[in-house]
């Protein structure tokens, strides 16, 4: 559970966190003084956003409470939805909806292409070196 409290009079932001089914701790985890009056408007939307860069991840907000002035009402934890089961982490190759046979054929073709591309590059380098190699004349 996370509580984010902002006091507009003192411009204090407190972030408090506790395990599920435990009361809010008296001491915040993070506290800062910032004037948010330039971003908080009379009418605005309140919501959530999350990001993990390029890591595949899921974020769940099972319940939340909000109030402009005063303390937000507590959540009835027994009425919250059940937390979804998480799948064990594993290697996920984004091959779309390929069948195992299609994936194997794709892997073979890509390997084949890379192998012959390397051979072609090596042949080009060798022939270029031969072409521009310094020739030694008989009289030298």
C-alpha positions as CSV (number, residue, x, y, z in Angstrom):
1,X,0.0,0.0,0.0
2,X,1.2,3.5,-0.8
3,X,0.0,6.8,0.6
4,X,0.8,10.1,-1.1
5,X,-0.1,13.1,0.9
6,X,0.3,16.7,-0.1
7,X,-0.3,19.6,2.3
8,X,-1.0,22.7,0.2
9,X,-0.3,25.0,3.2
10,X,3.2,23.7,4.0
11,X,3.9,22.5,0.4
12,X,5.0,19.2,1.9
13,X,4.7,15.9,0.0
14,X,4.9,12.7,2.0
15,X,5.1,9.2,0.5
16,X,4.4,6.4,2.9
17,X,4.5,2.7,2.2
18,X,3.4,-0.4,4.1
19,X,2.7,-4.1,3.4
20,X,-0.9,-5.0,2.5
21,X,-3.3,-5.2,5.5
22,X,-1.1,-3.0,7.7
23,X,-1.8,0.5,9.0
24,X,-0.1,3.5,7.6
25,X,3.2,4.1,9.3
26,X,3.6,7.4,11.2
27,X,6.9,8.2,9.5
28,X,6.9,8.7,5.7
29,X,9.3,6.8,3.5
30,X,10.1,9.9,1.4
31,X,9.3,13.5,2.2
32,X,9.9,16.7,0.2
33,X,8.9,20.3,0.2
34,X,7.7,21.4,-3.3
35,X,5.2,24.1,-4.3
36,X,2.8,22.3,-6.6
37,X,0.4,25.2,-7.0
38,X,1.6,25.8,-10.5
39,X,0.5,22.3,-11.6
40,X,-2.5,21.7,-9.4
41,X,-5.6,23.3,-10.9
42,X,-9.2,23.8,-9.8
43,X,-10.4,21.2,-12.3
44,X,-8.0,18.4,-13.4
45,X,-7.8,14.7,-13.8
46,X,-6.1,12.4,-11.3
47,X,-4.7,9.1,-12.4
48,X,-1.8,6.7,-12.6
49,X,1.1,6.1,-14.9
50,X,4.0,3.6,-14.8
51,X,7.0,2.6,-16.8
52,X,9.9,0.2,-16.7
53,X,11.9,1.2,-19.8
54,X,12.2,-1.9,-22.0
55,X,11.5,-4.5,-19.4
56,X,8.2,-6.3,-19.8
57,X,6.2,-5.7,-16.6
58,X,2.6,-5.5,-15.3
59,X,1.4,-2.9,-12.8
60,X,-1.9,-3.3,-10.9
61,X,-3.9,-0.6,-9.1
62,X,-6.5,-2.7,-7.2
63,X,-8.1,0.3,-5.4
64,X,-7.5,3.9,-4.6
65,X,-8.9,6.8,-2.7
66,X,-8.7,10.5,-3.3
67,X,-9.8,13.7,-1.6
68,X,-8.9,17.4,-2.4
69,X,-9.2,18.7,1.1
70,X,-8.7,16.6,4.2
71,X,-7.9,12.9,4.6
72,X,-8.9,10.5,1.8
73,X,-11.4,7.8,3.0
74,X,-9.7,4.5,3.8
75,X,-10.1,1.6,1.5
76,X,-12.2,-1.4,2.4
77,X,-9.4,-3.9,1.8
78,X,-11.9,-6.9,1.9
79,X,-13.8,-5.4,-1.0
80,X,-10.7,-5.1,-3.3
81,X,-10.3,-7.5,-6.2
82,X,-8.0,-10.5,-5.8
83,X,-4.5,-9.9,-7.0
84,X,-3.9,-11.6,-10.3
85,X,-1.6,-14.6,-10.4
86,X,1.8,-13.8,-11.8
87,X,3.4,-16.1,-14.3
88,X,6.9,-17.3,-13.5
89,X,9.6,-15.3,-15.3
90,X,11.0,-17.1,-18.3
91,X,12.7,-16.4,-21.6
92,X,10.2,-14.9,-24.0
93,X,11.1,-14.7,-27.6
94,X,8.7,-12.3,-29.4
95,X,8.0,-14.5,-32.4
96,X,4.4,-13.5,-32.6
97,X,2.1,-16.3,-33.5
98,X,4.6,-18.6,-35.2
99,X,4.1,-22.3,-34.9
100,X,7.1,-24.3,-33.6
101,X,7.8,-25.5,-37.2
102,X,7.6,-21.9,-38.6
103,X,10.0,-20.7,-35.8
104,X,12.5,-23.5,-36.6
105,X,12.4,-22.7,-40.3
106,X,12.9,-19.0,-39.6
107,X,15.8,-19.7,-37.3
108,X,17.4,-21.9,-40.0
109,X,17.0,-19.3,-42.7
110,X,18.4,-16.5,-40.5
111,X,21.4,-18.7,-39.6
112,X,21.9,-19.7,-43.2
113,X,21.8,-16.0,-44.3
114,X,24.2,-14.9,-41.6
115,X,26.7,-17.7,-42.4
116,X,26.8,-16.9,-46.1
117,X,26.9,-13.2,-45.4
118,X,30.1,-13.7,-43.3
119,X,31.6,-15.8,-46.1
120,X,30.8,-13.1,-48.7
121,X,32.4,-10.4,-46.5
122,X,35.6,-12.4,-45.9
123,X,35.9,-13.1,-49.7
124,X,35.5,-9.4,-50.5
125,X,38.2,-8.4,-47.9
126,X,40.6,-11.1,-49.2
127,X,40.1,-10.1,-52.9
128,X,40.5,-6.4,-52.1
129,X,43.8,-7.1,-50.2
130,X,45.1,-9.1,-53.2
131,X,44.0,-6.4,-55.6
132,X,45.8,-3.6,-53.7
133,X,48.7,-5.7,-52.5
134,X,52.1,-4.3,-53.6
135,X,53.5,-6.3,-56.4
136,X,57.2,-7.1,-56.3
137,X,58.9,-6.7,-59.7
138,X,61.7,-9.1,-60.9
139,X,64.2,-6.3,-60.8
140,X,63.4,-5.5,-57.2
